[in-house]
């Protein structure tokens, strides 16, 4: 199992994010994620915010061991060939530690303010389906090529289209919801793998971790309990999100301790 933390790039100075990045690696996180938006998702909608891939380039230099990526890149914001080149470049800067997290996009304000066509959910999924093979093809043509086969993480849980795209293209699937929901999505993904001829065990299962309902977030045991429940249904990468400016990494410490105690059994 692995532990990730999403350092949400909102309501903070970059120095705050940089300190949290260093602390998360020191604590023992396996993966550091940012997200790919242009405005805060909660709190002051016009608060401080930083762009995803510029941040990842900085993290590639600022860290030594931890994998880095976006949870998740919006496919609509960049030409797929450009995105492939950006990912390859960050892969080299990091010494082969990039995960390409990607999804079809959903935050309408980003589209409106930056001049992208929002379109429909179906159209955005069709574009993701079309662009993922182009990204892999571009990686094969770049000089130099990526340092490794860059893992592709796809976020989303749509059962008719998204999970089919995952079965065909992803190395990691990130889902959302409680243990019952995640278990159901795992079963649907397994069915899609059977249909497309993919070994379902070749796709790492990932989900977010939050305190159990009705409990106080500061009770760190709740995070481990949530992870334990998700582990029981087949999740192997667990990610907790933290927001600026304080970036309280207590939940990450708890999850790393839980991971290490399980590994010691």
Secondary structure per residue as TSV (DSSP state, phi and psi in degrees):
chain	resnum	aa	ss	phi	psi
A	1	X	-	360.0	156.9
A	2	X	E	-134.9	155.8
A	3	X	E	-120.9	128.9
A	4	X	E	-118.4	160.5
A	5	X	E	-136.4	133.5
A	6	X	E	-98.0	110.6
A	7	X	E	-87.6	97.2
A	8	X	E	-68.0	123.9
A	9	X	-	-83.3	49.7
A	10	X	B	-131.1	151.2
A	11	X	S	57.6	37.3
A	12	X	S	-152.2	157.5
A	13	X	-	-79.8	157.2
A	14	X	H	-63.1	-32.1
A	15	X	H	-58.4	-35.8
A	16	X	H	-64.9	-43.5
A	17	X	H	-64.0	-42.8
A	18	X	H	-61.5	-42.5
A	19	X	H	-64.6	-42.3
A	20	X	H	-64.1	-37.8
A	21	X	H	-59.3	-49.0
A	22	X	H	-64.5	-41.2
A	23	X	H	-66.7	-39.6
A	24	X	H	-63.8	-39.8
A	25	X	H	-66.4	-39.9
A	26	X	H	-64.4	-38.6
A	27	X	H	-62.6	-33.9
A	28	X	T	119.9	18.5
A	29	X	-	-59.8	146.4
A	30	X	S	-87.4	-31.7
A	31	X	E	-139.4	137.0
A	32	X	E	-109.4	125.2
A	33	X	E	-113.9	147.6
A	34	X	E	-111.7	-165.7
A	35	X	-	-133.1	168.6
A	36	X	-	-114.1	82.1
A	37	X	-	-138.3	170.4
A	38	X	S	-112.8	-8.3
A	39	X	S	-141.3	156.5
A	40	X	-	-57.4	147.0
A	41	X	S	-90.4	-19.3
A	42	X	S	-153.9	168.3
A	43	X	S	79.3	-155.9
A	44	X	S	-59.3	116.5
A	45	X	T	-65.8	-15.9
A	46	X	T	-111.8	21.0
A	47	X	S	-71.9	176.8
A	48	X	-	-59.0	141.4
A	49	X	B	-159.0	147.2
A	50	X	-	-126.9	150.3
A	51	X	-	-75.1	148.4
A	52	X	H	-66.6	-60.8
A	53	X	H	-76.0	-27.3
A	54	X	H	-63.5	-41.6
A	55	X	H	-61.6	-43.4
A	56	X	H	-62.8	-37.3
A	57	X	H	-61.8	-40.1
A	58	X	H	-67.1	-42.1
A	59	X	H	-62.7	-34.1
A	60	X	H	-59.7	-35.8
A	61	X	H	-82.8	-30.5
A	62	X	H	-82.7	-14.6
A	63	X	-	-118.3	166.5
A	64	X	S	-124.5	-32.9
A	65	X	S	-118.0	-42.3
A	66	X	S	-69.8	144.5
A	67	X	E	-74.4	154.9
A	68	X	E	-133.4	153.9
A	69	X	E	-180.0	-179.3
A	70	X	E	-106.2	140.3
A	71	X	S	-121.0	79.7
A	72	X	-	-131.6	164.9
A	73	X	E	-65.5	138.6
A	74	X	E	-85.0	118.2
A	75	X	G	-60.0	-28.1
A	76	X	G	-72.0	-18.5
A	77	X	G	-85.6	-12.8
A	78	X	S	-144.6	143.1
A	79	X	-	-55.1	136.3
A	80	X	H	-61.0	-32.6
A	81	X	H	-70.7	-39.6
A	82	X	H	-63.4	-45.3
A	83	X	H	-60.7	-40.9
A	84	X	H	-59.3	-42.5
A	85	X	H	-68.4	-41.5
A	86	X	H	-58.6	-46.1
A	87	X	H	-64.4	-42.4
A	88	X	H	-60.6	-40.7
A	89	X	H	-66.1	-46.1
A	90	X	H	-65.4	-35.1
A	91	X	H	-56.6	-45.9
A	92	X	H	-69.0	-43.4
A	93	X	H	-58.7	-38.7
A	94	X	T	-83.5	-6.6
A	95	X	T	73.5	32.7
A	96	X	S	86.7	39.5
A	97	X	-	-120.3	12.7
A	98	X	E	-86.2	138.6
A	99	X	E	-111.0	127.0
A	100	X	E	-86.9	94.5
A	101	X	E	-84.5	132.3
A	102	X	E	-149.5	150.7
A	103	X	E	-151.4	179.4
A	104	X	-	-84.6	-15.3
A	105	X	-	94.8	149.9
A	106	X	-	-156.7	-19.5
A	107	X	-	-85.6	101.3
A	108	X	H	-62.4	-32.8
A	109	X	H	-61.3	-40.3
A	110	X	H	-54.3	-47.1
A	111	X	H	-63.2	-47.6
A	112	X	H	-63.9	-46.9
A	113	X	H	-75.4	-26.0
A	114	X	H	-104.2	6.2
A	115	X	T	79.6	22.8
A	116	X	-	-93.1	149.3
A	117	X	-	-78.3	121.8
A	118	X	-	-72.8	-43.7
A	119	X	-	62.3	-139.8
A	120	X	-	-122.7	159.9
A	121	X	H	-58.6	-40.5
A	122	X	H	-63.9	-43.4
A	123	X	H	-63.9	-38.2
A	124	X	H	-68.5	-36.6
A	125	X	H	-68.3	-39.7
A	126	X	H	-59.7	-40.1
A	127	X	H	-65.7	-40.6
A	128	X	H	-61.7	-44.4
A	129	X	H	-59.6	-40.2
A	130	X	H	-72.2	-37.8
A	131	X	H	-84.4	-28.6
A	132	X	H	-59.5	-45.6
A	133	X	H	-61.7	-33.4
A	134	X	H	-65.3	-36.4
A	135	X	H	-63.2	-47.1
A	136	X	H	-64.2	-39.7
A	137	X	H	-63.1	-40.8
A	138	X	H	-64.8	-39.7
A	139	X	H	-55.9	-37.4
A	140	X	H	-70.9	-19.9
A	141	X	H	-100.4	-13.1
A	142	X	S	-72.4	149.2
A	143	X	S	-129.5	111.4
A	144	X	S	-78.1	159.8
A	145	X	-	-73.0	171.5
A	146	X	-	-56.0	155.9
A	147	X	S	-71.1	-19.9
A	148	X	S	-153.3	175.5
A	149	X	-	-71.8	101.0
A	150	X	-	-61.4	123.6
A	151	X	E	-66.1	138.2
A	152	X	E	-106.9	121.6
A	153	X	E	-105.6	127.7
A	154	X	E	-113.3	130.1
A	155	X	E	-104.7	139.8
A	156	X	-	136.1	156.9
A	157	X	-	-129.1	13.2
A	158	X	-	-60.4	127.4
A	159	X	T	-82.4	-24.5
A	160	X	T	-88.0	-30.3
A	161	X	T	-126.9	-50.1
A	162	X	H	-59.9	-46.9
A	163	X	H	-71.1	-24.4
A	164	X	H	-68.1	-41.8
A	165	X	H	-62.3	-39.9
A	166	X	H	-59.5	-48.6
A	167	X	H	-59.4	-32.9
A	168	X	H	-86.2	-25.4
A	169	X	H	-129.3	-19.7
A	170	X	-	-95.6	151.1
A	171	X	S	-98.2	-24.8
A	172	X	E	-136.8	136.6
A	173	X	E	-114.0	129.8
A	174	X	E	-110.3	121.1
A	175	X	E	-114.7	170.8
A	176	X	-	-129.4	143.0
A	177	X	S	128.4	-179.6
A	178	X	-	-79.7	179.3
A	179	X	H	-60.7	-38.8
A	180	X	H	-64.0	-43.9
A	181	X	H	-63.4	-45.8
A	182	X	H	-62.2	-41.9
A	183	X	H	-61.1	-41.1
A	184	X	H	-64.0	-43.9
A	185	X	H	-64.0	-38.0
A	186	X	H	-57.1	-43.8
A	187	X	H	-64.1	-40.8
A	188	X	H	-65.3	-42.6
A	189	X	H	-61.8	-40.5
A	190	X	H	-60.3	-39.0
A	191	X	H	-64.4	-42.0
A	192	X	H	-64.6	-38.4
A	193	X	H	-60.2	-41.6
A	194	X	H	-62.8	-38.3
A	195	X	H	-69.2	-34.9
A	196	X	H	-98.5	1.5
A	197	X	T	78.1	35.3
A	198	X	-	-112.4	137.9
A	199	X	-	-70.8	116.3
A	200	X	G	-62.7	-25.1
A	201	X	G	-70.5	-12.2
A	202	X	G	-81.9	-4.8
A	203	X	S	-108.9	115.6
A	204	X	E	-69.8	137.8
A	205	X	E	-100.9	132.3
A	206	X	E	-133.4	148.0
A	207	X	E	-157.8	162.5
A	208	X	E	-81.3	151.8
A	209	X	-	-119.0	132.7
A	210	X	-	-143.3	162.9
A	211	X	-	-60.6	152.2
A	212	X	-	-64.6	145.0
A	213	X	T	-55.7	142.1
A	214	X	T	84.5	3.2
A	215	X	S	-116.5	158.5
A	216	X	-	-80.4	133.3
A	217	X	T	-57.4	-30.6
A	218	X	T	-71.8	-11.4
A	219	X	-	-79.3	93.9
A	220	X	T	-60.8	-23.1
A	221	X	H	-61.4	-24.2
A	222	X	H	-64.0	-35.5
A	223	X	H	-66.1	-43.8
A	224	X	H	-65.1	-37.7
A	225	X	H	-64.4	-41.2
A	226	X	H	-62.9	-44.1
A	227	X	H	-64.2	-39.8
A	228	X	H	-61.3	-40.0
A	229	X	H	-65.7	-43.9
A	230	X	H	-68.5	-34.3
A	231	X	H	-60.5	-37.3
A	232	X	H	-64.9	-23.3
A	233	X	T	-102.8	9.6
A	234	X	T	109.4	4.7
A	235	X	-	-74.6	143.0
A	236	X	-	-127.1	-15.8
A	237	X	E	-120.5	121.0
A	238	X	E	-117.2	129.6
A	239	X	E	-127.7	133.8
A	240	X	E	-112.8	140.1
A	241	X	E	-99.0	138.3
A	242	X	E	-132.6	145.3
A	243	X	E	-113.7	150.2
A	244	X	T	-76.8	169.6
A	245	X	T	-87.3	-9.4
A	246	X	T	-82.1	-31.5
A	247	X	-	46.7	64.3
A	248	X	-	-71.3	111.9
A	249	X	-	-97.8	18.2
A	250	X	H	-55.0	-47.2
A	251	X	H	-59.2	-36.6
A	252	X	H	-64.0	-44.2
A	253	X	H	-58.2	-40.8
A	254	X	H	-65.4	-43.2
A	255	X	H	-68.1	-38.0
A	256	X	H	-64.3	-41.5
A	257	X	H	-63.3	-40.2
A	258	X	H	-63.9	-44.5
A	259	X	H	-57.4	-47.3
A	260	X	H	-67.9	-34.4
A	261	X	H	-68.1	-35.1
A	262	X	H	-70.0	-39.8
A	263	X	H	-65.0	-28.0
A	264	X	T	-79.2	-10.7
A	265	X	-	-72.2	360.0
